[in-house]
Amino acid sequence: MPLHNDEISSEEILYILENPWKITENEWALHLQSSPESTLTDMQRQLILAKKEGYSKIWKTENNNPIAILGCLKKDEDRFETFFIASKHMEVHALKLSFDMREILREQSKIIKGGTCFLYSVSDHPKQINWFRFLGFTYIPEGNLGDKRYFEYVSPSK
């Protein structure tokens, strides 16, 4: 996986956590008292790992407010885990970002031929599976962990 990492500050992560997109609010358990602090720590850890072997990108509004962060972490030779968190600005920018994310996944899949990118999601949005399908992921119920749904994006071989 090529190393492309946007510089993402703690302030940008905190902005998203303090102004969450309703759909990711449940995803990151931001309604719990201690969760924003633990989510900030977890996001910082994941971004450090992504900088070593992975990918991270941040989208911002015209006013430089964070919209969303997408990241991908190498788990082993051909498996990568993604993470995504978005601010309230995602409501306005969801369509454009969805097309951007789909293109990023396509480009990355050309580089990691035969690799698998996966994620777990607890979102209860009724169009969750359709959105992940649009991005290129497949829902695999056998991989579910409790209330976490398992999705994979398998890169074409060679």
C-alpha positions as CSV (number, residue, x, y, z in Angstrom):
1,M,0.0,0.0,0.0
2,P,1.5,3.4,-0.9
3,L,2.2,5.7,1.9
4,H,0.0,8.7,1.6
5,N,-0.9,10.4,4.8
6,D,-2.4,13.7,5.3
7,E,-1.2,15.6,8.4
8,I,-4.1,15.3,10.8
9,S,-4.0,17.2,14.1
10,S,-5.6,16.4,17.5
11,E,-7.6,19.6,17.1
12,E,-9.1,18.3,13.8
13,I,-10.0,15.0,15.4
14,L,-11.5,16.7,18.4
15,Y,-13.6,19.0,16.1
16,I,-15.1,15.9,14.5
17,L,-15.7,14.3,17.9
18,E,-17.4,17.4,19.2
19,N,-19.5,17.9,16.0
20,P,-20.2,14.3,15.0
21,W,-22.2,13.1,12.0
22,K,-25.2,11.4,13.6
23,I,-24.4,8.2,11.7
24,T,-20.9,7.9,13.2
25,E,-21.9,9.1,16.6
26,N,-23.2,5.6,17.4
27,E,-20.3,4.0,15.5
28,W,-17.8,5.5,17.9
29,A,-20.0,5.5,21.0
30,L,-19.7,9.2,21.3
31,H,-22.8,9.4,23.5
32,L,-20.9,7.8,26.4
33,Q,-19.3,10.1,28.9
34,S,-15.7,8.8,28.5
35,S,-15.8,7.9,24.8
36,P,-14.6,11.1,23.2
37,E,-11.4,11.0,25.1
38,S,-10.8,7.3,24.4
39,T,-11.8,7.8,20.8
40,L,-9.3,10.7,20.4
41,T,-6.5,8.4,21.9
42,D,-7.6,5.6,19.6
43,M,-7.7,7.8,16.5
44,Q,-4.2,9.2,17.3
45,R,-2.9,5.7,17.7
46,Q,-4.4,4.5,14.4
47,L,-3.0,7.6,12.6
48,I,0.5,6.8,13.9
49,L,0.2,3.2,12.6
50,A,-1.2,4.4,9.3
51,K,1.8,6.7,8.9
52,K,4.1,3.7,9.2
53,E,2.3,1.3,6.8
54,G,-1.1,2.5,5.7
55,Y,-3.1,5.4,4.5
56,S,-4.9,8.4,5.9
57,K,-6.9,11.3,4.4
58,I,-8.8,14.2,5.8
59,W,-11.5,16.2,4.0
60,K,-12.3,19.7,5.0
61,T,-14.9,22.4,4.2
62,E,-14.1,25.6,2.3
63,N,-13.7,27.1,5.8
64,N,-11.1,24.5,6.7
65,N,-13.4,22.6,9.1
66,P,-12.9,18.9,9.1
67,I,-15.5,16.9,7.3
68,A,-14.1,13.3,7.7
69,I,-11.1,11.2,8.2
70,L,-10.5,7.9,6.4
71,G,-7.6,5.6,7.3
72,C,-6.3,2.2,6.5
73,L,-3.9,0.1,8.6
74,K,-1.8,-2.9,7.5
75,K,-2.8,-5.9,9.6
76,D,-0.6,-8.5,7.8
77,E,0.9,-9.0,4.3
78,D,-2.4,-8.8,2.4
79,R,-5.0,-7.6,5.0
80,F,-5.8,-4.0,5.8
81,E,-8.3,-2.6,8.3
82,T,-10.1,0.7,7.6
83,F,-11.5,3.3,9.9
84,F,-13.7,6.3,9.2
85,I,-15.1,9.1,11.3
86,A,-17.1,12.2,10.1
87,S,-18.3,15.5,11.4
88,K,-21.8,17.1,11.0
89,H,-20.5,18.5,7.7
90,M,-20.8,15.0,6.2
91,E,-24.6,15.7,5.7
92,V,-23.7,18.2,3.0
93,H,-20.7,16.5,1.5
94,A,-21.6,12.8,1.7
95,L,-22.1,12.3,-2.0
96,K,-18.8,13.8,-3.0
97,L,-16.8,12.1,-0.3
98,S,-18.5,8.7,-1.1
99,F,-17.3,9.0,-4.7
100,D,-13.8,10.1,-3.4
101,M,-13.6,7.1,-1.0
102,R,-14.7,4.7,-3.8
103,E,-12.0,6.0,-6.1
104,I,-9.4,5.7,-3.3
105,L,-10.4,2.1,-2.7
106,R,-10.1,1.3,-6.4
107,E,-6.7,2.9,-6.7
108,Q,-5.4,1.2,-3.5
109,S,-6.8,-2.2,-4.8
110,K,-4.7,-1.9,-7.9
111,I,-1.6,-1.6,-5.8
112,I,-2.4,-4.4,-3.2
113,K,-3.5,-7.0,-5.8
114,G,-5.3,-9.9,-4.1
115,G,-5.4,-8.1,-0.8
116,T,-8.4,-7.6,1.5
117,C,-9.5,-4.4,3.2
118,F,-12.0,-5.0,6.0
119,L,-14.0,-3.1,8.6
120,Y,-16.5,-3.6,11.3
121,S,-19.5,-1.3,11.7
122,V,-22.1,-0.9,14.4
123,S,-24.1,1.7,12.5
124,D,-27.9,1.0,12.5
125,H,-28.5,3.3,9.5
126,P,-31.0,1.5,7.2
127,K,-28.9,2.2,4.1
128,Q,-25.6,1.1,5.7
129,I,-25.2,-2.1,3.6
130,N,-26.1,-0.2,0.4
131,W,-23.5,2.5,1.1
132,F,-20.7,0.0,1.8
133,R,-21.7,-1.8,-1.4
134,F,-21.5,1.5,-3.3
135,L,-17.9,1.9,-2.0
136,G,-17.1,-1.6,-3.1
137,F,-17.4,-3.6,0.1
138,T,-19.3,-6.9,0.5
139,Y,-21.2,-7.6,3.7
140,I,-20.1,-11.0,5.2
141,P,-22.4,-11.9,8.1
142,E,-20.2,-14.9,9.1
143,G,-17.6,-12.3,10.1
144,N,-19.9,-10.4,12.5
145,L,-18.7,-9.9,16.1
146,G,-21.8,-9.3,18.3
147,D,-23.5,-6.2,16.9
148,K,-20.5,-5.3,14.7
149,R,-21.2,-6.0,11.0
150,Y,-18.2,-7.2,9.0
151,F,-17.5,-5.9,5.5
152,E,-14.7,-6.7,3.1
153,Y,-13.2,-5.1,0.0
154,V,-11.3,-7.7,-1.9
155,S,-8.8,-6.5,-4.5
156,P,-8.7,-8.3,-7.8
157,S,-5.8,-10.6,-8.2
158,K,-3.1,-9.6,-10.6
